[in-house]
Amino acid sequence: MMSLDLDDLVTNILAKKHWLFSQNKWNIYAIRDSDYLTEGGGSIKEKLLDYLADQDIDLDKVARITLKTFPRVFGYQFNPVSFYYLDDAEGKTIAAVAEVGNTYLEKKLFFIDESHKQNWLRLRTNKDFYVSPFSEVDDYFDFQIGPKDEKWSININDENDDGLVLVSTIRGVKKPLSSARLGWYIVRYPLLTLRVIFLIHWHALIMWIKKFPISNKKTTASQQTDVLRPHQSLTKK
């Protein structure tokens, strides 16, 4: 995943420094504003600030926003989840936003600002979003968001009233962004985003063969709320 200052994306400085990386046009690695948040025009930062304006947060206290995300790789993009860290002028993270996506290319945002252990944030909330046929729409998400340290850690658990359904973790070690590293990652992680979507469907096939219970997206349409880029299964009546 890349960790990007949204102001650097506004100024396009990263694309000027790294020839393998581009913004809003094709390259081996690329970030496009249109891939994030709502459809339509505007930069990622502008669209996120529009969303935050509706949340209970003082935007004057937000000095920096960092996006952690999978870039497009050879033009292909899929992000199961991206994270926006909101920092104050002293560098302290005051809140985060998780942007969860599904294979229907829908997205849903979750605003997370509850303190949880040392420098962590937490939110346990109704999911009300179709993420997988093997979890229910009315389950809960338990987000546990670690700080932007050298070693990065995230937990996103799916729960129902009986307890844990699925445990998900993301672990990472901070590495400087350089053209040389981007070149090496072409060799080490070829077609990364295609690998992500392949593994999602591969594991789904295994679960289907093992006859895990399946949730139907269309029949639970009324329970799916605040969905960005809604699929036709939510818009057709």
C-alpha positions in Angstrom: 0.0 0.0 0.0 1.0 3.6 -0.5 0.9 6.2 2.2 0.3 9.6 0.6 -0.2 13.2 1.8 -3.3 14.5 0.1 -1.6 17.9 -0.3 1.1 16.2 -2.4 -1.6 14.8 -4.6 -3.1 18.2 -5.0 0.3 19.7 -6.1 1.1 16.6 -8.2 4.6 16.6 -6.7 4.9 12.9 -6.5 4.3 12.3 -10.2 7.0 14.9 -11.0 9.5 13.1 -8.7 8.8 9.5 -9.7 8.6 8.5 -13.3 6.8 5.2 -12.6 4.0 7.0 -10.8 1.3 9.3 -12.2 -1.8 11.0 -11.1 -5.0 10.9 -13.1 -3.4 9.3 -16.1 -2.0 5.8 -17.0 1.3 4.6 -15.6 2.6 1.4 -13.9 1.5 3.0 -10.6 -1.2 5.6 -10.5 -3.7 7.3 -8.3 -6.9 8.7 -9.8 -9.2 11.1 -8.0 -12.2 9.4 -9.6 -11.4 6.1 -7.9 -12.1 7.5 -4.4 -15.2 8.6 -2.5 -18.0 10.0 -4.7 -18.1 9.9 -8.4 -17.6 13.0 -10.4 -15.1 15.9 -10.3 -13.0 17.2 -7.6 -9.7 16.1 -6.0 -9.6 13.4 -3.3 -9.0 16.0 -0.7 -11.9 18.2 -1.8 -14.3 15.2 -1.8 -13.1 14.1 1.6 -13.5 17.6 3.1 -17.1 17.7 1.8 -17.7 14.4 3.6 -16.0 15.6 6.8 -18.1 18.8 6.8 -21.1 16.6 7.7 -19.2 15.0 10.6 -18.8 16.3 14.1 -15.2 17.5 13.6 -13.6 20.9 13.6 -11.9 21.1 10.2 -9.7 24.0 11.3 -7.9 21.4 13.5 -7.0 19.2 10.6 -3.6 20.2 9.4 -2.7 17.1 7.4 -4.5 14.2 5.8 -2.7 11.0 4.9 -4.2 8.4 2.6 -3.2 4.7 2.8 -4.3 2.8 -0.2 -3.5 0.4 -3.1 -2.6 2.4 -6.2 -3.7 1.4 -9.7 -1.1 -1.1 -11.0 -0.8 -1.3 -14.8 -4.2 0.5 -15.0 -6.1 -1.9 -12.7 -7.6 -0.7 -9.4 -9.3 -2.5 -6.6 -9.3 -1.4 -3.0 -11.0 -3.6 -0.3 -10.3 -0.7 2.1 -8.4 2.6 2.2 -7.7 4.8 5.2 -7.6 8.5 5.7 -5.7 9.7 8.8 -6.5 13.2 10.0 -3.7 14.9 11.9 -3.6 18.1 13.8 -0.8 20.7 13.7 1.2 18.8 16.2 1.1 15.6 14.2 -1.4 13.8 16.4 -4.1 11.7 14.7 -7.5 13.0 15.8 -9.6 10.8 13.6 -9.6 8.4 10.7 -12.0 7.5 7.9 -12.2 4.0 6.5 -13.3 3.7 2.9 -14.6 0.2 2.5 -15.2 -1.2 -1.0 -16.8 -4.4 -2.4 -16.5 -6.3 -5.7 -19.5 -4.4 -7.0 -17.3 -1.3 -6.8 -19.6 0.3 -4.2 -18.0 2.2 -1.3 -19.0 3.2 2.2 -17.3 5.6 4.6 -16.8 5.0 8.3 -15.7 7.9 10.5 -13.6 6.7 13.4 -12.6 9.0 16.3 -13.0 7.0 19.6 -9.7 6.7 21.5 -8.7 3.1 22.0 -5.5 2.0 23.9 -2.3 4.0 23.3 -2.7 6.2 20.1 -5.2 3.8 18.6 -8.7 4.7 17.3 -11.8 2.4 17.4 -15.3 2.2 16.1 -17.8 -0.6 16.5 -20.8 0.1 14.3 -23.5 -1.5 12.2 -22.1 -2.5 8.9 -25.3 -2.0 6.8 -23.2 -2.7 3.7 -22.8 -5.7 1.5 -19.1 -6.7 1.6 -19.2 -10.5 1.0 -21.9 -13.1 0.4 -20.4 -15.0 3.4 -21.2 -12.3 6.0 -24.6 -10.7 6.7 -25.4 -7.1 5.9 -26.7 -6.5 9.5 -23.4 -7.6 11.1 -21.1 -5.2 12.9 -17.7 -3.8 12.0 -15.2 -3.4 14.7 -12.5 -1.1 13.4 -9.2 -0.8 15.4 -6.9 1.7 13.7 -3.2 1.7 14.7 -1.1 4.8 14.5 1.1 5.7 11.5 4.3 4.3 13.1 7.2 2.5 11.5 5.1 -0.7 12.0 1.5 -0.2 11.0 -1.4 -2.3 12.2 -5.1 -2.4 11.5 -7.8 -4.8 12.7 -11.3 -4.9 11.1 -13.5 -7.6 12.6 -16.9 -8.7 11.4 -19.2 -9.6 14.3 -22.7 -10.6 14.9 -24.8 -10.9 18.0 -23.2 -14.2 18.8 -19.6 -13.0 18.4 -16.8 -13.0 15.9 -17.6 -14.0 12.3 -14.4 -12.9 10.5 -11.1 -11.5 11.7 -9.2 -9.3 9.3 -5.8 -7.7 9.8 -3.5 -5.5 7.9 0.2 -5.3 8.8 2.9 -3.2 7.3 6.4 -1.8 7.7 7.1 1.8 6.7 9.4 2.2 3.7 10.5 5.4 1.9 8.9 6.1 -1.4 11.5 6.2 -4.2 11.7 5.5 -7.9 14.1 2.6 -7.3 11.7 1.0 -4.8 8.8 1.3 -7.2 10.9 -0.4 -9.9 11.8 -3.2 -7.5 8.2 -3.7 -6.5 7.2 -4.3 -10.2 9.4 -7.5 -9.9 8.5 -8.4 -6.3 4.7 -7.7 -6.5 3.7 -8.0 -10.1 0.0 -7.3 -10.9 -0.6 -6.7 -7.2 -4.2 -5.4 -7.5 -5.1 -8.3 -9.8 -3.7 -10.7 -7.2 -5.9 -9.1 -4.6 -9.1 -9.6 -6.6 -8.1 -13.1 -7.7 -7.5 -14.2 -4.1 -10.8 -12.8 -2.9 -12.7 -14.8 -5.6 -10.5 -17.9 -4.9 -11.3 -18.0 -1.2 -15.0 -17.3 -2.0 -14.9 -20.4 -4.3 -13.5 -22.5 -1.5 -16.1 -21.3 1.0 -18.9 -21.9 -1.6 -17.6 -25.5 -2.1 -17.6 -26.0 1.6 -21.2 -24.8 1.6 -20.9 -21.7 3.8 -24.2 -19.9 4.2 -24.7 -17.2 1.5 -26.3 -13.8 1.9 -28.2 -12.4 -1.1 -27.3 -8.8 -2.0 -30.6 -8.0 -3.8 -32.9 -9.2 -1.1 -31.1 -7.2 1.5 -31.1 -3.9 -0.5 -33.2 -2.0 2.0 -30.6 -2.7 4.7 -27.7 -1.3 2.7 -27.5 2.4 3.7 -25.2 5.4 2.9 -23.6 3.5 0.0 -21.5 5.5 -2.5 -21.6 4.5 -6.2 -24.6 2.2 -5.6 -24.9 -0.9 -7.8 -28.1 -1.3 -9.9 -29.2 -3.9 -7.4 -29.8 -0.9 -5.0 -31.2 1.5 -7.5 -33.6 -0.7 -9.5 -37.1 -1.0 -8.1 
